[in-house]
């Protein structure tokens, strides 16, 4: 599951609108919209502000090789 889908599913599971999530996370509505649309270039500090509401944060993980 990619980050955009993860955030959207978490937001929906707690019945928040995008504006509500933006307010609770302390980020702009445009940021939430772009995050859920999968924009490739995002500020990690802001991504973590959003993810922390759900008990998660971005971290380094081993990359998958194409043959795996």
C-alpha positions in Angstrom: 0.0 0.0 0.0 1.4 3.4 -0.9 1.4 6.4 1.4 -1.4 8.2 -0.4 -3.8 5.3 0.0 -2.7 4.7 3.6 -3.5 8.2 4.7 -6.8 8.3 2.9 -7.9 5.0 4.4 -6.8 6.1 7.9 -8.6 9.4 7.5 -11.8 7.7 6.3 -11.6 5.1 9.1 -11.8 7.8 11.7 -14.5 9.7 9.7 -12.5 12.9 9.1 -12.8 15.1 6.1 -9.7 16.5 4.4 -10.2 19.9 6.0 -10.6 18.4 9.5 -7.5 16.3 9.1 -5.5 19.3 7.9 -6.7 21.3 11.0 -5.9 18.5 13.4 -2.5 17.9 11.9 -1.6 21.6 11.7 -1.0 21.5 7.9 -2.8 23.1 5.0 -5.7 21.6 3.2 -3.7 21.7 -0.1 -1.0 19.6 1.6 -3.5 16.9 2.6 -5.0 16.9 -0.9 -1.6 16.5 -2.5 -0.6 13.8 0.0 -3.7 11.8 -0.8 -3.1 12.3 -4.6 0.4 10.8 -4.2 2.4 13.9 -5.0 6.0 12.7 -5.2 7.7 15.6 -3.5 6.5 16.2 0.0 8.1 17.6 3.2 8.7 14.7 5.5 8.2 16.8 8.6 4.7 17.6 7.5 4.0 14.0 6.4 5.0 13.0 9.9 2.7 15.6 11.4 -0.2 13.9 9.6 0.9 10.3 10.3 1.5 10.9 14.0 -2.3 11.4 14.4 -2.7 7.7 13.5 0.3 6.5 15.5 2.8 6.2 12.6 5.8 8.0 11.2 7.9 7.8 8.1 11.1 5.8 8.5 13.8 4.2 6.5 13.0 0.6 5.4 14.9 -1.7 3.2 14.1 -1.3 -0.5 12.5 -4.2 -2.3 14.5 -5.6 -5.3 12.5 -6.0 -8.5 12.8 -9.8 -8.4 11.3 -10.1 -4.9 
